[in-house]
Amino acid sequence: MQVIRTIFRDDHEMFRTTVRRFLERECTPRQPEWDKAGKVDRETWLKAGREGGQPHRGRG
């Protein structure tokens, strides 16, 4: 049985889909590498920003 979410608007669902696809495509394959290095590589971090995955600016 699937729960129908009513608190999200269409733009929220589009954002969730975009993030999920980015994670599947760019992050999941690199997870073992990052675990070993103890950090996310710079290129993936910058790519997330270019694709809108880091919308908050400023402190805290």
C-alpha distance matrix in Angstrom:
0.0 3.8 6.6 9.5 12.7 15.7 18.3 19.0 21.3 21.5 24.2 22.0 19.3 22.3 23.7 20.6 20.4 24.2 24.1 21.4 23.5 26.6 25.4 24.3 27.6 30.1 29.0 27.0 29.9 32.4 30.8 33.0 36.1 35.3 34.7 38.0 39.8 38.2 37.4 35.9 38.4 40.1 39.4 35.6 35.9 38.1 35.8 32.9 35.4 36.5 32.9 32.3 30.5 33.2 33.6 35.2 39.0 41.5 41.6 39.1
3.8 0.0 3.8 6.3 9.4 12.6 15.1 15.4 17.7 17.8 20.4 18.2 15.5 18.6 20.0 16.9 16.9 20.7 20.7 18.2 20.4 23.6 22.6 21.7 24.9 27.4 26.5 24.8 27.9 30.3 28.8 31.3 34.2 33.2 32.8 36.3 37.8 36.1 35.1 33.3 35.8 37.3 36.4 32.7 32.9 34.9 32.6 29.7 32.0 33.0 29.4 28.7 27.1 29.7 30.0 31.7 35.5 38.1 38.4 36.0
6.6 3.8 0.0 3.8 6.3 9.4 11.8 12.7 15.3 16.2 18.7 16.3 14.2 17.7 18.8 16.0 16.7 20.4 20.3 18.3 21.0 23.8 22.8 22.6 25.9 28.0 26.9 25.7 29.0 31.0 29.3 32.1 34.8 33.4 33.1 36.7 37.9 35.9 34.7 33.1 35.7 36.9 36.3 32.6 32.4 34.3 32.3 29.1 31.0 32.3 28.8 27.7 26.0 28.3 28.3 29.7 33.5 35.9 36.1 33.7
9.5 6.3 3.8 0.0 3.8 6.4 9.4 10.1 12.2 13.1 15.9 14.0 12.0 15.5 17.1 14.8 15.6 19.2 19.6 18.2 20.6 23.4 23.0 23.0 26.0 28.1 27.4 26.6 29.9 31.9 30.5 33.6 35.9 34.5 34.5 38.2 39.0 37.1 35.6 33.6 36.0 36.9 36.1 32.4 32.1 33.7 31.6 28.4 30.1 31.1 27.5 26.2 25.0 27.4 26.9 28.5 32.3 34.8 35.4 33.2
12.7 9.4 6.3 3.8 0.0 3.8 5.8 6.6 9.3 11.0 13.3 11.0 9.8 13.6 14.6 12.6 14.2 17.5 17.6 16.8 19.6 22.0 21.7 22.3 25.1 26.8 26.1 25.7 29.2 30.8 29.4 32.6 34.8 32.9 33.1 36.8 37.4 35.3 33.6 31.6 34.1 34.7 34.1 30.5 29.8 31.4 29.5 26.1 27.5 28.7 25.3 23.6 22.4 24.4 23.7 25.1 28.9 31.3 31.9 29.8
15.7 12.6 9.4 6.4 3.8 0.0 3.8 5.6 7.6 10.1 12.7 10.9 10.7 14.2 15.4 14.3 16.1 19.0 19.4 19.3 21.9 24.0 24.1 25.0 27.6 29.2 28.6 28.6 32.1 33.5 32.2 35.6 37.5 35.5 35.9 39.6 39.9 37.7 35.8 33.8 36.2 36.4 35.8 32.4 31.4 32.6 30.9 27.5 28.4 29.5 26.2 24.2 23.4 25.2 23.9 25.2 28.8 31.2 31.9 30.0
18.3 15.1 11.8 9.4 5.8 3.8 0.0 3.8 6.7 10.0 11.5 9.3 10.2 13.7 14.0 13.2 15.7 18.2 18.2 18.5 21.4 23.1 23.1 24.5 27.1 28.2 27.4 27.8 31.4 32.4 31.0 34.5 36.2 33.9 34.3 38.0 38.0 35.6 33.6 31.8 34.2 34.2 33.9 30.6 29.3 30.5 29.1 25.6 26.1 27.5 24.5 22.1 21.2 22.5 21.0 22.0 25.5 27.7 28.4 26.4
19.0 15.4 12.7 10.1 6.6 5.6 3.8 0.0 3.8 6.7 7.9 5.6 6.6 10.0 10.4 10.0 12.4 14.7 15.0 15.7 18.3 19.9 20.3 21.8 24.0 25.2 24.8 25.4 28.9 29.9 28.9 32.5 34.0 31.8 32.6 36.2 36.1 33.9 31.7 29.5 31.6 31.5 30.9 27.7 26.5 27.5 25.9 22.5 23.0 24.1 21.0 18.8 18.1 19.8 18.4 19.8 23.4 26.0 27.0 25.4
21.3 17.7 15.3 12.2 9.3 7.6 6.7 3.8 0.0 3.8 5.5 5.3 6.6 8.9 10.1 10.9 12.6 14.5 15.7 16.8 18.7 20.3 21.4 22.9 24.6 25.8 26.0 26.9 30.1 31.2 30.6 34.3 35.5 33.5 34.6 38.1 37.8 35.9 33.3 30.8 32.6 32.2 31.3 28.2 27.1 27.6 25.8 22.7 23.0 23.5 20.4 18.2 18.4 20.2 18.3 20.2 23.6 26.4 27.9 26.8
21.5 17.8 16.2 13.1 11.0 10.1 10.0 6.7 3.8 0.0 3.8 5.4 5.1 6.2 8.7 9.8 10.5 12.3 14.3 15.3 16.6 18.4 20.0 21.1 22.5 24.0 24.6 25.6 28.5 29.9 29.7 33.4 34.5 32.7 34.1 37.5 37.2 35.6 33.0 30.2 31.6 31.2 29.8 26.8 26.2 26.4 24.2 21.4 21.9 21.9 18.6 17.0 17.5 19.8 18.3 20.7 24.1 27.3 29.1 28.2
24.2 20.4 18.7 15.9 13.3 12.7 11.5 7.9 5.5 3.8 0.0 3.8 5.4 5.0 6.2 8.6 9.8 10.5 12.3 14.1 15.4 16.5 18.4 20.0 21.0 22.1 22.8 24.2 27.1 28.0 28.0 31.8 32.6 30.6 32.2 35.6 34.9 33.3 30.5 27.6 28.9 28.2 26.9 24.1 23.1 23.1 21.2 18.4 18.5 18.5 15.4 13.5 14.3 16.4 14.7 17.2 20.5 23.8 25.8 25.2
22.0 18.2 16.3 14.0 11.0 10.9 9.3 5.6 5.3 5.4 3.8 0.0 3.8 5.4 5.1 6.2 8.6 9.9 10.6 12.2 14.3 15.4 16.5 18.3 19.9 20.8 20.9 22.2 25.3 26.2 25.7 29.5 30.5 28.3 29.7 33.1 32.7 30.8 28.2 25.6 27.3 26.9 26.0 22.9 21.8 22.4 20.7 17.5 17.9 18.7 15.5 13.4 13.2 15.2 13.9 16.0 19.6 22.7 24.2 23.1
19.3 15.5 14.2 12.0 9.8 10.7 10.2 6.6 6.6 5.1 5.4 3.8 0.0 3.8 5.4 5.0 6.1 8.6 9.9 10.4 12.3 14.2 15.3 16.4 18.2 19.7 20.0 20.7 23.8 25.1 24.8 28.4 29.7 28.0 29.2 32.7 32.6 31.0 28.5 25.8 27.5 27.4 26.2 22.9 22.5 23.2 21.0 18.0 19.1 19.6 16.1 14.7 14.4 17.0 16.3 18.8 22.5 25.6 27.1 25.9
22.3 18.6 17.7 15.5 13.6 14.2 13.7 10.0 8.9 6.2 5.0 5.4 3.8 0.0 3.8 5.5 5.1 6.2 8.7 9.9 10.6 12.3 14.3 15.4 16.4 17.9 18.9 20.0 22.7 24.0 24.2 27.9 28.8 27.2 29.0 32.2 31.8 30.6 27.8 24.8 26.0 25.6 24.0 21.0 20.7 21.0 18.5 15.9 16.9 16.8 13.2 12.3 12.7 15.7 15.0 18.1 21.5 24.9 26.8 26.1
23.7 20.0 18.8 17.1 14.6 15.4 14.0 10.4 10.1 8.7 6.2 5.1 5.4 3.8 0.0 3.8 5.4 5.1 6.2 8.5 9.9 10.6 12.3 14.2 15.3 16.1 16.6 18.2 21.1 21.9 21.9 25.7 26.4 24.5 26.2 29.5 28.9 27.4 24.6 21.6 23.0 22.6 21.3 18.2 17.5 18.0 15.9 12.9 13.8 14.2 10.8 9.3 9.2 12.0 11.6 14.5 18.0 21.4 23.2 22.4
20.6 16.9 16.0 14.8 12.6 14.3 13.2 10.0 10.9 9.8 8.6 6.2 5.0 5.5 3.8 0.0 3.8 5.5 5.2 6.1 8.6 9.9 10.6 12.2 14.2 15.2 15.2 16.1 19.3 20.4 19.9 23.6 24.8 23.0 24.3 27.7 27.5 26.0 23.5 20.8 22.6 22.8 21.8 18.3 17.9 19.1 16.9 13.7 15.4 16.4 12.9 11.8 10.5 13.4 13.7 16.2 19.8 23.0 24.3 23.0
20.4 16.9 16.7 15.6 14.2 16.1 15.7 12.4 12.6 10.5 9.8 8.6 6.1 5.1 5.4 3.8 0.0 3.8 5.5 5.1 6.2 8.6 9.9 10.5 12.1 14.0 14.6 15.2 18.0 19.7 19.7 23.3 24.5 23.2 24.8 28.0 28.0 26.9 24.5 21.5 22.8 23.2 21.6 18.2 18.5 19.4 16.7 14.1 16.2 16.4 12.7 12.7 11.9 15.3 15.9 18.9 22.3 25.7 27.2 26.1
24.2 20.7 20.4 19.2 17.5 19.0 18.2 14.7 14.5 12.3 10.5 9.9 8.6 6.2 5.1 5.5 3.8 0.0 3.8 5.5 5.3 6.2 8.7 10.0 10.6 11.8 13.0 14.5 16.9 18.1 18.7 22.4 23.0 21.7 23.7 26.7 26.3 25.4 22.6 19.3 20.2 20.2 18.4 15.2 15.5 16.0 13.2 10.8 12.8 12.7 9.0 9.4 9.0 12.6 13.5 16.8 19.9 23.4 25.2 24.6
24.1 20.7 20.3 19.6 17.6 19.4 18.2 15.0 15.7 14.3 12.3 10.6 9.9 8.7 6.2 5.2 5.5 3.8 0.0 3.8 5.5 5.1 6.1 8.6 9.9 10.3 10.5 12.1 15.0 15.7 15.8 19.6 20.3 18.6 20.4 23.6 23.2 22.0 19.3 16.3 17.7 17.9 16.7 13.2 13.1 14.4 12.1 9.1 11.5 12.5 9.2 9.1 7.1 10.6 12.2 15.0 18.2 21.5 22.9 21.9
21.4 18.2 18.3 18.2 16.8 19.3 18.5 15.7 16.8 15.3 14.1 12.2 10.4 9.9 8.5 6.1 5.1 5.5 3.8 0.0 3.8 5.5 5.2 6.2 8.6 10.0 9.9 10.3 13.4 14.9 14.7 18.3 19.6 18.4 19.8 23.0 23.2 22.2 19.9 17.1 18.7 19.7 18.4 14.7 15.3 17.0 14.5 11.8 14.8 15.6 12.4 12.8 10.7 14.1 15.9 18.5 21.8 24.9 25.9 24.6
23.5 20.4 21.0 20.6 19.6 21.9 21.4 18.3 18.7 16.6 15.4 14.3 12.3 10.6 9.9 8.6 6.2 5.3 5.5 3.8 0.0 3.8 5.4 5.1 6.0 8.3 9.5 10.1 12.3 14.2 15.0 18.4 19.4 18.7 20.6 23.4 23.5 23.1 20.7 17.5 18.4 19.2 17.2 13.8 15.2 16.4 13.2 11.5 14.6 14.7 11.3 12.8 11.5 15.2 17.1 20.1 23.1 26.4 27.8 26.9
26.6 23.6 23.8 23.4 22.0 24.0 23.1 19.9 20.3 18.4 16.5 15.4 14.2 12.3 10.6 9.9 8.6 6.2 5.1 5.5 3.8 0.0 3.8 5.5 5.2 5.6 7.1 9.1 11.0 12.0 13.1 16.7 17.0 16.1 18.4 21.1 20.7 20.4 17.6 14.2 14.9 15.5 13.5 10.1 11.4 12.6 9.6 7.9 11.3 11.6 8.7 10.5 8.9 12.5 14.9 17.8 20.4 23.7 25.1 24.4
25.4 22.6 22.8 23.0 21.7 24.1 23.1 20.3 21.4 20.0 18.4 16.5 15.3 14.3 12.3 10.6 9.9 8.7 6.1 5.2 5.4 3.8 0.0 3.8 5.5 5.4 4.7 6.0 8.9 9.8 10.0 13.7 14.6 13.5 15.3 18.3 18.3 17.7 15.4 12.4 13.8 15.2 14.0 10.2 11.4 13.7 11.4 9.3 12.9 14.0 11.6 12.8 10.3 13.3 16.1 18.4 21.1 24.0 24.9 23.8
24.3 21.7 22.6 23.0 22.3 25.0 24.5 21.8 22.9 21.1 20.0 18.3 16.4 15.4 14.2 12.2 10.5 10.0 8.6 6.2 5.1 5.5 3.8 0.0 3.8 5.9 6.0 5.3 7.6 9.9 10.5 13.6 15.0 14.8 16.3 19.1 19.7 19.6 17.7 14.8 15.9 17.7 16.1 12.5 14.5 16.5 13.8 12.4 16.1 16.7 14.1 15.8 13.7 16.9 19.6 22.1 24.9 27.8 28.7 27.5
27.6 24.9 25.9 26.0 25.1 27.6 27.1 24.0 24.6 22.5 21.0 19.9 18.2 16.4 15.3 14.2 12.1 10.6 9.9 8.6 6.0 5.2 5.5 3.8 0.0 3.8 6.2 6.7 7.2 9.4 11.3 14.2 14.7 14.9 17.2 19.4 19.6 20.1 17.9 14.6 14.8 16.2 13.9 10.8 13.5 14.9 11.8 11.4 15.1 15.0 12.7 15.2 13.7 17.0 19.7 22.5 24.9 28.0 29.2 28.5
30.1 27.4 28.0 28.1 26.8 29.2 28.2 25.2 25.8 24.0 22.1 20.8 19.7 17.9 16.1 15.2 14.0 11.8 10.3 10.0 8.3 5.6 5.4 5.9 3.8 0.0 3.8 6.2 6.6 7.1 9.3 12.4 12.2 12.0 14.7 16.8 16.5 17.0 14.5 11.0 11.0 12.4 10.4 7.2 10.0 11.7 9.0 8.9 12.7 13.0 11.5 14.0 12.2 14.9 18.1 20.6 22.6 25.5 26.6 26.0
29.0 26.5 26.9 27.4 26.1 28.6 27.4 24.8 26.0 24.6 22.8 20.9 20.0 18.9 16.6 15.2 14.6 13.0 10.5 9.9 9.5 7.1 4.7 6.0 6.2 3.8 0.0 3.8 5.6 5.3 6.1 9.7 10.0 9.2 11.5 14.0 14.0 14.0 11.9 8.9 10.0 12.2 11.3 7.7 9.7 12.5 10.8 9.8 13.5 14.8 13.4 15.1 12.4 14.7 18.1 20.1 22.2 24.7 25.3 24.3
27.0 24.8 25.7 26.6 25.7 28.6 27.8 25.4 26.9 25.6 24.2 22.2 20.7 20.0 18.2 16.1 15.2 14.5 12.1 10.3 10.1 9.1 6.0 5.3 6.7 6.2 3.8 0.0 3.8 5.5 5.3 8.4 10.0 10.0 11.3 13.9 14.9 15.0 13.7 11.4 12.9 15.6 14.7 11.4 13.5 16.3 14.5 13.4 17.1 18.4 16.6 18.2 15.5 17.9 21.2 23.1 25.5 27.9 28.3 26.9
29.9 27.9 29.0 29.9 29.2 32.1 31.4 28.9 30.1 28.5 27.1 25.3 23.8 22.7 21.1 19.3 18.0 16.9 15.0 13.4 12.3 11.0 8.9 7.6 7.2 6.6 5.6 3.8 0.0 3.8 5.8 7.5 8.5 9.9 11.5 13.2 14.3 15.3 14.3 12.0 12.5 15.4 14.2 11.5 14.4 16.8 15.0 14.9 18.6 19.4 18.0 20.2 17.9 20.2 23.6 25.6 27.7 30.1 30.6 29.5
32.4 30.3 31.0 31.9 30.8 33.5 32.4 29.9 31.2 29.9 28.0 26.2 25.1 24.0 21.9 20.4 19.7 18.1 15.7 14.9 14.2 12.0 9.8 9.9 9.4 7.1 5.3 5.5 3.8 0.0 3.8 5.7 5.3 6.3 8.7 10.2 10.7 11.9 10.7 8.6 9.0 12.2 11.7 9.3 11.9 14.7 13.6 13.7 17.1 18.3 17.7 19.6 17.1 18.8 22.5 24.1 25.8 27.9 28.2 27.2
30.8 28.8 29.3 30.5 29.4 32.2 31.0 28.9 30.6 29.7 28.0 25.7 24.8 24.2 21.9 19.9 19.7 18.7 15.8 14.7 15.0 13.1 10.0 10.5 11.3 9.3 6.1 5.3 5.8 3.8 0.0 3.8 5.4 5.1 6.1 8.6 9.8 10.0 9.5 8.3 10.2 13.6 13.9 11.3 12.9 16.3 15.6 14.8 18.1 20.0 19.1 20.5 17.4 18.9 22.5 23.7 25.5 27.4 27.3 25.9
33.0 31.3 32.1 33.6 32.6 35.6 34.5 32.5 34.3 33.4 31.8 29.5 28.4 27.9 25.7 23.6 23.3 22.4 19.6 18.3 18.4 16.7 13.7 13.6 14.2 12.4 9.7 8.4 7.5 5.7 3.8 0.0 3.8 5.5 5.1 6.3 8.7 9.7 10.5 10.3 11.8 15.5 16.1 14.1 15.8 19.1 18.6 18.3 21.5 23.3 22.7 24.1 21.1 22.4 26.1 27.1 28.7 30.4 30.0 28.6
36.1 34.2 34.8 35.9 34.8 37.5 36.2 34.0 35.5 34.5 32.6 30.5 29.7 28.8 26.4 24.8 24.5 23.0 20.3 19.6 19.4 17.0 14.6 15.0 14.7 12.2 10.0 10.0 8.5 5.3 5.4 3.8 0.0 3.8 5.5 5.2 6.2 8.4 8.7 8.4 9.0 12.7 13.4 12.1 14.1 17.0 17.0 17.3 20.2 21.8 21.8 23.5 20.7 21.7 25.5 26.5 27.6 29.2 29.0 27.9
35.3 33.2 33.4 34.5 32.9 35.5 33.9 31.8 33.5 32.7 30.6 28.3 28.0 27.2 24.5 23.0 23.2 21.7 18.6 18.4 18.7 16.1 13.5 14.8 14.9 12.0 9.2 10.0 9.9 6.3 5.1 5.5 3.8 0.0 3.8 5.3 4.9 5.6 5.2 5.3 7.1 10.8 12.3 10.7 11.7 15.1 15.5 15.2 17.9 20.1 20.2 21.3 18.3 18.8 22.6 23.2 24.4 25.8 25.4 24.2
34.7 32.8 33.1 34.5 33.1 35.9 34.3 32.6 34.6 34.1 32.2 29.7 29.2 29.0 26.2 24.3 24.8 23.7 20.4 19.8 20.6 18.4 15.3 16.3 17.2 14.7 11.5 11.3 11.5 8.7 6.1 5.1 5.5 3.8 0.0 3.8 5.5 5.1 6.8 8.3 10.7 14.3 16.0 14.3 14.9 18.4 18.9 18.2 20.9 23.3 23.1 24.0 20.7 21.2 24.8 25.1 26.4 27.6 26.7 25.1
38.0 36.3 36.7 38.2 36.8 39.6 38.0 36.2 38.1 37.5 35.6 33.1 32.7 32.2 29.5 27.7 28.0 26.7 23.6 23.0 23.4 21.1 18.3 19.1 19.4 16.8 14.0 13.9 13.2 10.2 8.6 6.3 5.2 5.3 3.8 0.0 3.8 5.6 8.1 10.0 11.4 15.0 16.7 15.8 16.7 19.9 20.6 20.5 23.0 25.2 25.5 26.6 23.5 23.8 27.5 27.9 28.8 29.8 28.9 27.5
39.8 37.8 37.9 39.0 37.4 39.9 38.0 36.1 37.8 37.2 34.9 32.7 32.6 31.8 28.9 27.5 28.0 26.3 23.2 23.2 23.5 20.7 18.3 19.7 19.6 16.5 14.0 14.9 14.3 10.7 9.8 8.7 6.2 4.9 5.5 3.8 0.0 3.8 5.5 7.8 8.7 11.9 14.2 13.8 14.4 17.4 18.6 18.8 20.8 23.1 23.8 24.8 21.9 21.8 25.6 25.7 26.2 27.1 26.3 25.3
38.2 36.1 35.9 37.1 35.3 37.7 35.6 33.9 35.9 35.6 33.3 30.8 31.0 30.6 27.4 26.0 26.9 25.4 22.0 22.2 23.1 20.4 17.7 19.6 20.1 17.0 14.0 15.0 15.3 11.9 10.0 9.7 8.4 5.6 5.1 5.6 3.8 0.0 3.8 7.2 9.5 12.4 15.1 14.2 13.9 17.3 18.8 18.2 20.0 22.8 23.4 23.8 20.6 20.2 23.8 23.5 24.2 24.8 23.6 22.3
37.4 35.1 34.7 35.6 33.6 35.8 33.6 31.7 33.3 33.0 30.5 28.2 28.5 27.8 24.6 23.5 24.5 22.6 19.3 19.9 20.7 17.6 15.4 17.7 17.9 14.5 11.9 13.7 14.3 10.7 9.5 10.5 8.7 5.2 6.8 8.1 5.5 3.8 0.0 3.8 6.4 8.9 11.8 10.8 10.1 13.5 15.1 14.6 16.3 19.1 19.8 20.2 17.2 16.7 20.4 20.3 20.9 21.8 21.0 20.0
35.9 33.3 33.1 33.6 31.6 33.8 31.8 29.5 30.8 30.2 27.6 25.6 25.8 24.8 21.6 20.8 21.5 19.3 16.3 17.1 17.5 14.2 12.4 14.8 14.6 11.0 8.9 11.4 12.0 8.6 8.3 10.3 8.4 5.3 8.3 10.0 7.8 7.2 3.8 0.0 3.8 6.5 8.6 7.1 6.8 10.3 11.5 11.1 13.2 15.6 16.3 17.0 14.2 14.2 17.9 18.5 19.3 20.8 20.7 20.0
38.4 35.8 35.7 36.0 34.1 36.2 34.2 31.6 32.6 31.6 28.9 27.3 27.5 26.0 23.0 22.6 22.8 20.2 17.7 18.7 18.4 14.9 13.8 15.9 14.8 11.0 10.0 12.9 12.5 9.0 10.2 11.8 9.0 7.1 10.7 11.4 8.7 9.5 6.4 3.8 0.0 3.8 5.7 5.7 6.5 8.9 10.2 11.1 12.9 14.7 15.9 17.3 15.1 15.2 18.9 19.8 20.2 21.8 22.1 22.0
40.1 37.3 36.9 36.9 34.7 36.4 34.2 31.5 32.2 31.2 28.2 26.9 27.4 25.6 22.6 22.8 23.2 20.2 17.9 19.7 19.2 15.5 15.2 17.7 16.2 12.4 12.2 15.6 15.4 12.2 13.6 15.5 12.7 10.8 14.3 15.0 11.9 12.4 8.9 6.5 3.8 0.0 3.8 5.6 5.1 6.1 8.5 9.9 10.7 12.4 14.3 15.6 14.0 13.5 17.0 17.8 17.8 19.4 20.1 20.6
39.4 36.4 36.3 36.1 34.1 35.8 33.9 30.9 31.3 29.8 26.9 26.0 26.2 24.0 21.3 21.8 21.6 18.4 16.7 18.4 17.2 13.5 14.0 16.1 13.9 10.4 11.3 14.7 14.2 11.7 13.9 16.1 13.4 12.3 16.0 16.7 14.2 15.1 11.8 8.6 5.7 3.8 0.0 3.8 5.4 5.1 6.0 8.6 9.9 10.4 12.2 14.3 13.3 13.7 17.0 18.6 18.9 21.0 22.3 22.9
35.6 32.7 32.6 32.4 30.5 32.4 30.6 27.7 28.2 26.8 24.1 22.9 22.9 21.0 18.2 18.3 18.2 15.2 13.2 14.7 13.8 10.1 10.2 12.5 10.8 7.2 7.7 11.4 11.5 9.3 11.3 14.1 12.1 10.7 14.3 15.8 13.8 14.2 10.8 7.1 5.7 5.6 3.8 0.0 3.8 5.4 4.9 6.1 8.7 9.8 10.5 12.4 10.8 11.8 15.4 17.2 18.2 20.6 21.8 21.8
35.9 32.9 32.4 32.1 29.8 31.4 29.3 26.5 27.1 26.2 23.1 21.8 22.5 20.7 17.5 17.9 18.5 15.5 13.1 15.3 15.2 11.4 11.4 14.5 13.5 10.0 9.7 13.5 14.4 11.9 12.9 15.8 14.1 11.7 14.9 16.7 14.4 13.9 10.1 6.8 6.5 5.1 5.4 3.8 0.0 3.8 5.4 5.2 6.5 8.9 10.1 11.0 9.0 8.9 12.6 13.9 14.6 16.9 18.0 18.1
38.1 34.9 34.3 33.7 31.4 32.6 30.5 27.5 27.6 26.4 23.1 22.4 23.2 21.0 18.0 19.1 19.4 16.0 14.4 17.0 16.4 12.6 13.7 16.5 14.9 11.7 12.5 16.3 16.8 14.7 16.3 19.1 17.0 15.1 18.4 19.9 17.4 17.3 13.5 10.3 8.9 6.1 5.1 5.4 3.8 0.0 3.8 5.4 5.0 6.3 8.7 10.0 9.4 9.1 12.1 13.8 14.1 16.5 18.3 19.2
35.8 32.6 32.3 31.6 29.5 30.9 29.1 25.9 25.8 24.2 21.2 20.7 21.0 18.5 15.9 16.9 16.7 13.2 12.1 14.5 13.2 9.6 11.4 13.8 11.8 9.0 10.8 14.5 15.0 13.6 15.6 18.6 17.0 15.5 18.9 20.6 18.6 18.8 15.1 11.5 10.2 8.5 6.0 4.9 5.4 3.8 0.0 3.8 5.3 5.0 6.2 8.7 8.4 9.7 12.6 15.1 16.1 19.0 20.9 21.6
32.9 29.7 29.1 28.4 26.1 27.5 25.6 22.5 22.7 21.4 18.4 17.5 18.0 15.9 12.9 13.7 14.1 10.8 9.1 11.8 11.5 7.9 9.3 12.4 11.4 8.9 9.8 13.4 14.9 13.7 14.8 18.3 17.3 15.2 18.2 20.5 18.8 18.2 14.6 11.1 11.1 9.9 8.6 6.1 5.2 5.4 3.8 0.0 3.8 5.5 5.2 6.4 4.9 6.6 9.8 12.4 14.0 17.1 18.8 19.0
35.4 32.0 31.0 30.1 27.5 28.4 26.1 23.0 23.0 21.9 18.5 17.9 19.1 16.9 13.8 15.4 16.2 12.8 11.5 14.8 14.6 11.3 12.9 16.1 15.1 12.7 13.5 17.1 18.6 17.1 18.1 21.5 20.2 17.9 20.9 23.0 20.8 20.0 16.3 13.2 12.9 10.7 9.9 8.7 6.5 5.0 5.3 3.8 0.0 3.8 5.4 5.2 5.1 4.9 7.5 9.9 11.0 14.2 16.4 17.2
36.5 33.0 32.3 31.1 28.7 29.5 27.5 24.1 23.5 21.9 18.5 18.7 19.6 16.8 14.2 16.4 16.4 12.7 12.5 15.6 14.7 11.6 14.0 16.7 15.0 13.0 14.8 18.4 19.4 18.3 20.0 23.3 21.8 20.1 23.3 25.2 23.1 22.8 19.1 15.6 14.7 12.4 10.4 9.8 8.9 6.3 5.0 5.5 3.8 0.0 3.8 5.5 7.3 8.2 9.7 12.7 13.5 16.9 19.5 20.6
32.9 29.4 28.8 27.5 25.3 26.2 24.5 21.0 20.4 18.6 15.4 15.5 16.1 13.2 10.8 12.9 12.7 9.0 9.2 12.4 11.3 8.7 11.6 14.1 12.7 11.5 13.4 16.6 18.0 17.7 19.1 22.7 21.8 20.2 23.1 25.5 23.8 23.4 19.8 16.3 15.9 14.3 12.2 10.5 10.1 8.7 6.2 5.2 5.4 3.8 0.0 3.8 5.7 8.2 9.5 13.1 14.8 18.4 20.9 21.5
32.3 28.7 27.7 26.2 23.6 24.2 22.1 18.8 18.2 17.0 13.5 13.4 14.7 12.3 9.3 11.8 12.7 9.4 9.1 12.8 12.8 10.5 12.8 15.8 15.2 14.0 15.1 18.2 20.2 19.6 20.5 24.1 23.5 21.3 24.0 26.6 24.8 23.8 20.2 17.0 17.3 15.6 14.3 12.4 11.0 10.0 8.7 6.4 5.2 5.5 3.8 0.0 3.8 5.6 5.9 9.6 11.8 15.5 18.0 18.5
30.5 27.1 26.0 25.0 22.4 23.4 21.2 18.1 18.4 17.5 14.3 13.2 14.4 12.7 9.2 10.5 11.9 9.0 7.1 10.7 11.5 8.9 10.3 13.7 13.7 12.2 12.4 15.5 17.9 17.1 17.4 21.1 20.7 18.3 20.7 23.5 21.9 20.6 17.2 14.2 15.1 14.0 13.3 10.8 9.0 9.4 8.4 4.9 5.1 7.3 5.7 3.8 0.0 3.8 6.0 9.0 11.6 15.0 16.9 16.7
33.2 29.7 28.3 27.4 24.4 25.2 22.5 19.8 20.2 19.8 16.4 15.2 17.0 15.7 12.0 13.4 15.3 12.6 10.6 14.1 15.2 12.5 13.3 16.9 17.0 14.9 14.7 17.9 20.2 18.8 18.9 22.4 21.7 18.8 21.2 23.8 21.8 20.2 16.7 14.2 15.2 13.5 13.7 11.8 8.9 9.1 9.7 6.6 4.9 8.2 8.2 5.6 3.8 0.0 3.8 5.8 8.0 11.3 13.2 13.3
33.6 30.0 28.3 26.9 23.7 23.9 21.0 18.4 18.3 18.3 14.7 13.9 16.3 15.0 11.6 13.7 15.9 13.5 12.2 15.9 17.1 14.9 16.1 19.6 19.7 18.1 18.1 21.2 23.6 22.5 22.5 26.1 25.5 22.6 24.8 27.5 25.6 23.8 20.4 17.9 18.9 17.0 17.0 15.4 12.6 12.1 12.6 9.8 7.5 9.7 9.5 5.9 6.0 3.8 0.0 3.8 6.6 10.2 12.6 13.1
35.2 31.7 29.7 28.5 25.1 25.2 22.0 19.8 20.2 20.7 17.2 16.0 18.8 18.1 14.5 16.2 18.9 16.8 15.0 18.5 20.1 17.8 18.4 22.1 22.5 20.6 20.1 23.1 25.6 24.1 23.7 27.1 26.5 23.2 25.1 27.9 25.7 23.5 20.3 18.5 19.8 17.8 18.6 17.2 13.9 13.8 15.1 12.4 9.9 12.7 13.1 9.6 9.0 5.8 3.8 0.0 3.8 6.9 9.0 9.5
39.0 35.5 33.5 32.3 28.9 28.8 25.5 23.4 23.6 24.1 20.5 19.6 22.5 21.5 18.0 19.8 22.3 19.9 18.2 21.8 23.1 20.4 21.1 24.9 24.9 22.6 22.2 25.5 27.7 25.8 25.5 28.7 27.6 24.4 26.4 28.8 26.2 24.2 20.9 19.3 20.2 17.8 18.9 18.2 14.6 14.1 16.1 14.0 11.0 13.5 14.8 11.8 11.6 8.0 6.6 3.8 0.0 3.8 6.9 8.8
41.5 38.1 35.9 34.8 31.3 31.2 27.7 26.0 26.4 27.3 23.8 22.7 25.6 24.9 21.4 23.0 25.7 23.4 21.5 24.9 26.4 23.7 24.0 27.8 28.0 25.5 24.7 27.9 30.1 27.9 27.4 30.4 29.2 25.8 27.6 29.8 27.1 24.8 21.8 20.8 21.8 19.4 21.0 20.6 16.9 16.5 19.0 17.1 14.2 16.9 18.4 15.5 15.0 11.3 10.2 6.9 3.8 0.0 3.8 6.8
41.6 38.4 36.1 35.4 31.9 31.9 28.4 27.0 27.9 29.1 25.8 24.2 27.1 26.8 23.2 24.3 27.2 25.2 22.9 25.9 27.8 25.1 24.9 28.7 29.2 26.6 25.3 28.3 30.6 28.2 27.3 30.0 29.0 25.4 26.7 28.9 26.3 23.6 21.0 20.7 22.1 20.1 22.3 21.8 18.0 18.3 20.9 18.8 16.4 19.5 20.9 18.0 16.9 13.2 12.6 9.0 6.9 3.8 0.0 3.8
39.1 36.0 33.7 33.2 29.8 30.0 26.4 25.4 26.8 28.2 25.2 23.1 25.9 26.1 22.4 23.0 26.1 24.6 21.9 24.6 26.9 24.4 23.8 27.5 28.5 26.0 24.3 26.9 29.5 27.2 25.9 28.6 27.9 24.2 25.1 27.5 25.3 22.3 20.0 20.0 22.0 20.6 22.9 21.8 18.1 19.2 21.6 19.0 17.2 20.6 21.5 18.5 16.7 13.3 13.1 9.5 8.8 6.8 3.8 0.0
